[in-house]
Amino acid sequence: MLTPPGAGPLRFRRRQTTQERLFGTLPEGDLAMLSQEDRTRSCATELVCRDCGQRLPLDDTTSKCLGCGNGLDIDYDYELAKTRLSEVPPAEREINIWRFEELMPIVDARAQARVGRYSGRTPLIHADRLGAELGLKKLYLKDDSTSRPSLSYKDRVVSMAVARLLELGKDEIGCVSTGNVGTAVASLAAKAGVTAYVFYPSNLERGKARACRALGAAVIQLDGNYDEANRACRELALTIGMQFANITLRPFYAEGAKTLAYEVVEQLEWAAPDHIVIPAAGGTLSSRVHKGLNELETVGLAETSNVKISVAQPDGCGPISTAILDGSGEIEPQTPHTAAHSLAIGAPGDGPLVVDAVMSRGGTAATATDSEIFDAIDLLGATEGILTEPAGGTTIACTMKLANEGKLGPDDTVVSVISGNGYKTLDEHPDKPWAEMISADVDSMSETLEEIRQHGVGATAG
């Protein structure tokens, strides 16, 4: 039986955490009772179902609409946000996911202060060499493979979930993960003094599971694919009352993805790009980038209505891309068969939101084979010196396809999202041999160099 360090057999019971010992427990209850000094500048108002219109107080712990069963979103007082945004100049704002806290859902400043201080604000890189290969003069990479602390975009969303957990006064958090959610939960929970339980499907990326254990989280590998694991974790959460980052805390978790949209537009000096190409699994990132772009226009920070969003998926698991490309708009679940494990979600929870976001903005979609994905990883590394995981390779492969199809113009400003780091998935990459045990003398070394030059550096066979 797996156990977290320092604990007995794995039982879902409450125990005192570092958070409680150092800071005390954040109280459960009505957020309206917070003192002014304990409140953030958040302008969040309530939970809302976009389908049937049902509304719930912000401190309600419901994650799905009680009326229609669909996911809940968070509403804001945008007029108040506009005022508050004007009161604090950029130079006085934090350079992290809380930079525009007015548009974030966390109300308790004590919870916000304990998580995500170094998450977000990743570089936007002008990829001139890769752009030359793809025929795109103004290609940029939003490189979330450098995000702290776990080197993926998931640091944004998990930071929001852990902050919400602290806001609720809880001390245990679970997640179901294809890979990067797990490492983000393990990292951010450790910093917050929260016990983490990471549930992986049968086809886990073992390097990421090992990282979770090294960070002090319990890892539970389930016998089933991601969609089966997700259903089981949902039942577990309802049965034992554990909070799950991407299930019970999902309305708050999802809001963290908006920060990528805010950063891209600000880093382009408030001139929104023409296109954003985003890898899609469950659909949280692309759907909330859409929301974030809309919010920037609503509060008067930038004109974003003309930004097109396009999604990238592996052809072995592309339910969202299929729904967009066949024109039906209907998500049909698929059984994943792809090396891009972090994108292997056959029944994406936010799939319909992504379809709406893409179609309403005039965007499109593309898919890539595993071979194309790994070729794109190599191309990105060789041109920009960035090693990405298969999700990022999917983005680059699909960006290339969209450019070849004329859907991305040569003079358009295009932002491709690199969502994860290839150093975490080296075990998944095809082996590339190198010259081994060459005699340490000039003649042998010169002969080897000449052979490499003749065949090309990338083709080194040793």
Secondary structure, 3 states (H helix, E strand, C coil): CCCCCCCCCCCCCCCCCHHHHHHCCCCCCCHHHCCHHHECCCCEEEEECCCCCCEEECCCCCCECCCCCCECEEEECHHHHHHHHHHCCHHHCCCCCCCCHHHCCCCEHHHHCCCCCCCCCCCEEECHHHHHHHCCCEEEEEEHHHCCCCCECHHHHHHHHHHHHHHCCCCEEEEECCCHHHHHHHHHHHHHCCEEEEEECCCCCHHHHHHHHHCCCEEEECCCCHHHHHHHHHHHHHHHCCEECCCCCHHHHHHCCHHHHHHHHHHCCCCCCCEEEEECCCCHHHHHHHHHHHHHHHCCCCCCCCCEEEEEEECCCCHHHHHHHCCCCCCCCCCCCCCCHHHCCCCCCCHHHHHHHHHHCCCCEEEECHHHHHHHHHHHHHHHCCCECHHHHHHHHHHHHHHHCCCCCCCCEEEEEECEEHHHCHHHCCCCCCCCCCCCCHHHHHHHHHHHHHHCHHHCCC
